[in-house]
Amino acid sequence: MQGVSEKTMLKSARGNRAASSDSRIRRQYSKGSLAVIPNNVNSVPLFYLALGSLSSSSVADSAYTHTVTVQDANASMKTATMIVEQGSEVTERFANVVCDSLNLEVSDDYAKLTAGLIGAYPDTSTLSESFAQQTEFAYSDYTAKFGTSFSAAGSASATPLKGFTLNINNNILVDEAFLSGAVTPVAGGFVGGRLQISGSYTLHFDGTTELDKYKANTKNALIVTFTGALIGASSTQNLQIKLGKLILTSPPKEYNLDGLVILKQEFSVEHDPTDGLITVIGVNTTATYA
């Protein structure tokens, strides 16, 4: 995460060959990214920041369920404050940070969740660190289920995948956040553009089902579930991503690896009248997210 101080150069005609005779700050903001190995705790605030609506409820064994959905009521984005410590040199505070993009990748290693962030120009702060160990999700911790709806997918058999990616793009309207009277963005002025959700999944090619989906524009819901350790006696560390309707957008890509044919499907997510666009559910011991 870094402060961005854009400069504008004055190109005047003063009778000499200098390209510029003056300069000033055009606008100041911050930009960067945050990448984590997702778990049932750290992924919830990132999906909340990206999608905008969160409801929480208690279950059992001191566990809580957090449900994240798309906020469509207005164009304002959810914001966060980030404090970044650079050793003993400087500790910077980034206020009014919004999530421009959120990308999840899972292949044959740990999963990776990366947020593209935009915020206000940094000032200074202090930070006291604390650490806690969580179950860090990897490819062996997730299952994928397809169906005509969330209900049908939930009761379907799991489909083994070689890889899965998910891309949430808020298309933040950066230029619109700057108004006369200041070079910094208006507080709360970062507005989301059209929300686009896309991704891909890769699996073994063992029949024509996936080829036929693309040809016939068959629309399936997808539920991806990461499962961790027990919380108490009956609840489980859990992160579930539910996608309304997958539209297969490109011809399936085939790869031949050591005699096995691997097939990759690229998709966009379409809003479903019943299931919506995307729902993310996390189960952990955190009571609330501010």
C-alpha positions as CSV (number, residue, x, y, z in Angstrom):
1,M,0.0,0.0,0.0
2,Q,1.5,3.3,-1.0
3,G,0.6,7.0,-1.3
4,V,0.2,8.3,-4.8
5,S,1.0,11.9,-5.4
6,E,0.2,12.8,-9.1
7,K,1.9,15.8,-10.5
8,T,0.9,18.0,-13.4
9,M,3.4,20.0,-15.4
10,L,2.8,23.5,-16.8
11,K,3.7,23.7,-20.4
12,S,3.9,27.4,-21.2
13,A,5.4,29.4,-24.0
14,R,8.2,31.5,-22.5
15,G,10.6,31.8,-25.3
16,N,12.8,28.9,-24.3
17,R,12.8,25.2,-25.1
18,A,12.0,23.9,-21.6
19,A,9.1,21.4,-21.7
20,S,7.8,22.7,-18.3
21,S,8.1,25.9,-16.4
22,D,6.1,24.9,-13.3
23,S,4.5,22.0,-11.5
24,R,2.0,21.3,-8.8
25,I,0.2,18.3,-7.1
26,R,-2.7,17.2,-9.2
27,R,-4.3,14.7,-6.8
28,Q,-3.3,12.5,-3.9
29,Y,-4.7,9.1,-2.9
30,S,-3.4,5.6,-2.0
31,K,-3.3,2.4,-3.9
32,G,-2.0,-1.1,-3.4
33,S,-3.0,-4.7,-2.6
34,L,-3.3,-7.1,0.3
35,A,-2.8,-10.8,-0.3
36,V,-3.6,-13.5,2.4
37,I,-3.9,-17.2,2.6
38,P,-7.7,-17.2,3.3
39,N,-9.2,-18.7,6.3
40,N,-12.6,-18.5,8.0
41,V,-11.6,-15.3,9.8
42,N,-9.6,-13.1,7.5
43,S,-11.6,-13.7,4.4
44,V,-14.9,-12.4,5.8
45,P,-13.9,-8.7,6.1
46,L,-12.3,-8.8,2.7
47,F,-15.5,-10.2,1.1
48,Y,-17.5,-7.7,3.1
49,L,-15.3,-4.8,1.9
50,A,-15.8,-6.0,-1.7
51,L,-19.5,-6.8,-1.7
52,G,-20.9,-4.4,0.9
53,S,-23.6,-6.1,3.0
54,L,-23.1,-8.3,6.1
55,S,-25.4,-10.0,8.6
56,S,-24.1,-12.0,11.6
57,S,-25.9,-14.5,13.9
58,S,-24.9,-16.8,16.7
59,V,-25.0,-20.6,16.2
60,A,-23.4,-22.9,18.8
61,D,-20.1,-23.6,20.6
62,S,-19.3,-19.8,20.6
63,A,-19.5,-19.9,16.8
64,Y,-21.0,-17.2,14.6
65,T,-22.3,-17.3,11.0
66,H,-21.5,-14.2,8.9
67,T,-23.4,-13.9,5.6
68,V,-22.0,-11.4,3.0
69,T,-24.1,-10.3,0.0
70,V,-24.1,-7.5,-2.6
71,Q,-25.2,-4.1,-1.4
72,D,-27.3,-2.6,-4.2
73,A,-29.1,0.0,-2.2
74,N,-26.7,2.8,-3.2
75,A,-23.4,3.3,-4.9
76,S,-21.4,4.1,-1.7
77,M,-18.7,1.6,-0.9
78,K,-17.8,0.0,2.4
79,T,-14.6,1.4,3.7
80,A,-11.8,0.3,6.0
81,T,-8.8,1.8,7.8
82,M,-5.4,0.1,7.2
83,I,-2.3,0.7,9.3
84,V,0.9,-0.4,7.7
85,E,4.2,-0.6,9.7
86,Q,7.5,-0.4,7.8
87,G,9.9,-1.7,10.5
88,S,11.0,1.2,12.7
89,E,11.0,3.7,9.8
90,V,7.4,4.7,9.4
91,T,3.9,3.6,10.4
92,E,1.2,4.9,8.0
93,R,-2.5,5.0,8.3
94,F,-4.7,4.7,5.2
95,A,-8.3,5.8,5.7
96,N,-11.4,5.4,3.6
97,V,-9.9,2.3,1.9
98,V,-12.2,0.6,-0.6
99,C,-11.9,-2.7,-2.5
100,D,-11.6,-2.3,-6.2
101,S,-11.0,-6.0,-6.9
102,L,-10.9,-9.3,-5.0
103,N,-9.3,-12.4,-6.5
104,L,-9.3,-15.9,-5.2
105,E,-7.0,-18.6,-6.6
106,V,-6.9,-22.3,-5.7
107,S,-4.8,-24.9,-7.5
108,D,-2.6,-27.5,-5.8
109,D,-1.2,-25.5,-2.9
110,Y,-2.5,-23.0,-0.4
111,A,-5.3,-20.8,-1.6
112,K,-4.6,-17.1,-2.2
113,L,-7.0,-14.2,-1.7
114,T,-5.8,-10.8,-3.1
115,A,-7.6,-7.5,-2.7
116,G,-6.8,-4.5,-4.9
117,L,-7.3,-1.4,-2.7
118,I,-7.8,2.3,-3.2
119,G,-8.0,4.9,-0.3
120,A,-7.2,8.3,1.0
121,Y,-3.6,9.7,1.1
122,P,-1.8,8.3,4.1
123,D,-0.9,10.0,7.4
124,T,1.0,8.6,10.4
125,S,-0.2,6.3,13.2
126,T,1.0,3.7,15.7
127,L,0.5,-0.1,15.7
128,S,0.7,-2.8,18.3
129,E,0.7,-6.3,16.8
130,S,-1.0,-9.4,18.0
131,F,-1.1,-12.8,16.4
132,A,-3.4,-15.8,16.3
133,Q,-3.1,-19.1,14.4
134,Q,-6.0,-20.1,12.2
135,T,-6.6,-23.0,9.8
136,E,-5.2,-21.7,6.5
137,F,-7.2,-23.1,3.6
138,A,-5.6,-25.1,0.7
139,Y,-6.8,-27.1,-2.3
140,S,-7.5,-30.1,-0.1
141,D,-9.9,-28.2,2.1
142,Y,-12.5,-27.3,-0.6
143,T,-15.3,-29.0,-2.5
144,A,-17.3,-27.8,-5.4
145,K,-21.0,-28.6,-6.2
146,F,-23.0,-27.6,-9.3
147,G,-26.8,-27.5,-9.7
148,T,-29.6,-25.5,-11.3
149,S,-30.0,-23.5,-8.1
150,F,-28.3,-23.1,-4.7
151,S,-30.7,-25.7,-3.3
152,A,-30.0,-28.2,-6.1
153,A,-26.2,-27.6,-5.8
154,G,-26.3,-28.0,-2.1
155,S,-27.7,-31.5,-2.4
156,A,-25.5,-32.5,-5.3
157,S,-22.4,-34.7,-5.2
158,A,-19.1,-32.8,-5.1
159,T,-17.2,-32.4,-8.4
160,P,-13.4,-32.8,-8.0
161,L,-11.6,-29.8,-9.4
162,K,-8.0,-29.3,-10.4
163,G,-8.2,-25.5,-9.9
164,F,-10.6,-22.6,-9.2
165,T,-10.4,-18.9,-9.6
166,L,-12.9,-16.1,-8.7
167,N,-12.6,-12.5,-9.7
168,I,-14.8,-9.7,-8.2
169,N,-14.4,-6.4,-9.9
170,N,-16.1,-3.3,-8.5
171,N,-14.7,-1.0,-11.2
172,I,-14.2,1.9,-8.8
173,L,-14.9,5.3,-10.4
174,V,-11.6,7.0,-9.2
175,D,-11.9,10.2,-11.2
176,E,-15.4,11.0,-9.8
177,A,-14.0,11.0,-6.2
178,F,-12.0,14.3,-6.8
179,L,-13.9,17.6,-6.5
180,S,-12.9,21.2,-6.4
181,G,-11.3,22.6,-3.3
182,A,-8.8,19.8,-2.5
183,V,-6.3,17.4,-4.1
184,T,-7.5,14.5,-2.0
185,P,-10.6,12.4,-2.6
186,V,-13.9,13.3,-0.9
187,A,-14.5,11.1,2.2
188,G,-16.8,8.3,1.1
189,G,-16.5,9.6,-2.5
190,F,-15.2,6.4,-4.1
191,V,-18.2,5.0,-6.0
192,G,-18.5,1.5,-7.4
193,G,-19.2,1.1,-11.1
194,R,-20.7,-2.0,-12.6
195,L,-20.0,-5.1,-10.5
196,Q,-18.5,-7.9,-12.5
197,I,-17.8,-11.4,-11.2
198,S,-16.0,-13.9,-13.3
199,G,-13.5,-16.8,-12.9
200,S,-12.7,-20.3,-14.1
201,Y,-12.6,-23.9,-12.9
202,T,-10.4,-26.7,-14.2
203,L,-11.2,-30.5,-14.0
204,H,-10.4,-33.8,-15.6
205,F,-12.0,-34.3,-19.0
206,D,-13.9,-37.5,-18.5
207,G,-17.0,-36.9,-20.7
208,T,-18.9,-34.4,-22.8
209,T,-20.9,-32.8,-19.9
210,E,-18.7,-29.8,-19.7
211,L,-18.5,-29.3,-23.5
212,D,-22.3,-29.5,-23.7
213,K,-22.7,-26.9,-21.0
214,Y,-20.8,-24.4,-23.1
215,K,-22.6,-25.3,-26.4
216,A,-26.1,-25.1,-24.9
217,N,-25.5,-22.1,-22.6
218,T,-26.5,-24.3,-19.6
219,K,-26.5,-22.1,-16.5
220,N,-25.5,-23.7,-13.2
221,A,-25.1,-22.4,-9.7
222,L,-21.8,-23.2,-8.0
223,I,-21.1,-23.7,-4.3
224,V,-17.5,-23.8,-3.2
225,T,-16.9,-24.8,0.4
226,F,-13.7,-24.6,2.4
227,T,-13.9,-26.7,5.7
228,G,-11.4,-26.4,8.6
229,A,-11.2,-27.7,12.1
230,L,-14.0,-28.1,14.7
231,I,-15.2,-25.1,16.8
232,G,-16.2,-26.7,20.0
233,A,-18.2,-29.9,19.7
234,S,-20.4,-29.4,16.7
235,S,-19.5,-26.3,14.7
236,T,-16.8,-26.2,12.0
237,Q,-14.5,-23.5,10.6
238,N,-16.1,-22.8,7.3
239,L,-16.0,-20.5,4.3
240,Q,-18.7,-21.0,1.6
241,I,-18.9,-19.1,-1.7
242,K,-22.2,-19.4,-3.6
243,L,-22.4,-18.1,-7.2
244,G,-25.9,-17.5,-8.7
245,K,-25.6,-18.5,-12.3
246,L,-22.4,-19.4,-14.2
247,I,-22.3,-18.4,-17.9
248,L,-19.5,-20.2,-19.7
249,T,-18.0,-17.5,-21.8
250,S,-15.2,-19.1,-23.8
251,P,-14.6,-22.4,-25.6
252,P,-13.3,-24.9,-23.1
253,K,-9.5,-25.1,-23.0
254,E,-7.9,-28.5,-23.1
255,Y,-4.5,-29.4,-21.7
256,N,-2.7,-32.7,-22.0
257,L,-0.7,-33.4,-18.9
258,D,1.1,-36.8,-18.7
259,G,-1.6,-38.5,-20.7
260,L,-4.5,-36.9,-18.8
261,V,-6.7,-34.4,-20.6
262,I,-7.5,-31.3,-18.4
263,L,-10.3,-29.1,-19.3
264,K,-10.7,-25.4,-18.2
265,Q,-14.0,-23.5,-18.2
266,E,-14.1,-19.7,-18.0
267,F,-17.2,-18.1,-16.7
268,S,-19.1,-14.9,-15.8
269,V,-21.7,-14.9,-13.0
270,E,-25.2,-13.8,-13.9
271,H,-27.8,-12.5,-11.4
272,D,-30.4,-15.1,-10.6
273,P,-33.9,-13.8,-9.6
274,T,-34.0,-16.3,-6.6
275,D,-30.4,-16.8,-5.6
276,G,-29.0,-13.4,-6.5
277,L,-25.4,-12.9,-7.7
278,I,-23.1,-14.1,-4.9
279,T,-23.4,-15.0,-1.3
280,V,-20.4,-15.7,1.0
281,I,-20.8,-17.4,4.4
282,G,-18.1,-17.6,7.0
283,V,-18.3,-19.5,10.3
284,N,-15.9,-18.5,13.1
285,T,-15.7,-17.3,16.7
286,T,-15.7,-13.6,15.8
287,A,-19.0,-12.0,17.1
288,T,-19.1,-8.9,14.9
289,Y,-17.2,-7.1,12.2
290,A,-17.3,-3.3,12.5
